[in-house]
Amino acid sequence: MWLVAAARMRMEFTLAAGHILGAAQLLIEWRGERVVYTGDIKLRPPLCGVEARPVPCDRLITECTFGLPVYHFLTREEARRGILSFARECLEDGIVPAFLAYPLGRGQEIVHVLCQAGIRTGVHGAIARYVPVYEAAGFACPGWELYDARNTAGKALVVAPGFSATLEARGPRYRVAYVSGWAALAVRGNHDRHLLVVGHWRPAVTIHDDAGAERKLPAFLSAPRITVLPAFSPFAGGVAYGRDLPPEIGPFVAGQRVEVVAVTGRSAVHVRTITYER
């Protein structure tokens, strides 16, 4: 779909980004220049949704959540096989397989894969609320059930990441798989299996007033050769940075001044300047 935003400017926002169902790239044409903006983008075929296509452009603005070489991702079929083999191995051993996944996107994809294979699936409410959206788009999830702690035997579970502590407290009859690109780091919890699919990294800052109240705000990290974009969606809480940069970003800005700029409403507020030293 093209929109005329101003004289001689055109914008197209129906170019698939492949990240989750409905994810899109934005193409802007202005004075003979083509600029493409996209958040998360996946160039491999997704488990659900439309495959992204590179858009010819003069300037590209994109996220680089997993730009480090440590991250190696599965193809669609490898991810599907990994999900199903983990679920079936657990069920054959009399153990409940539990998949930790983001409430929007990854969770529905796992539910779709499990249900299409005929595996009974209990779905956490945060993920279940969007399953009908995926089904309406043609990705059927036959027979899924809302998660019920009293009735988990013989089922696979798909739950939000914050639910892992609850499962671990219930003993060894649960086995947990963390489905995310962050699994490459293998540091988020004591999970039985890590499936590398996708994930997020979002800068934010926490500000305090004299009364002790605090508020977390999305923030830009800006250096001469790199800018890390925040997320403004309520689904992305953001990773709060203090006065140090995380090791995943630091090497790219060694010796540079990094400006931290928080966003509140329609205003941008400079918070601090950080210089990263190796």
Secondary structure by P-SEA (a helix, b strand, c coil): ccccccccbbbbccccccccccbbbbbbbcccbbbbbbcccccccccccbbbbbbbccbbbbbcccccccbbbbcaaaaaaaaaaaaaaaaaacbbbbbbbccccaaaaaaaaaaaaccbbbbccccccaaaaaaaacccccccccccccccccbbbbbcccaaaaaaaacccbbbbbbccccccccccccccccccccbbbbbbbbbccccbbbbbbbbbccccbbbbbbccccccccccccccccccccccccbbbbbbbbccccccccbbbbbcc
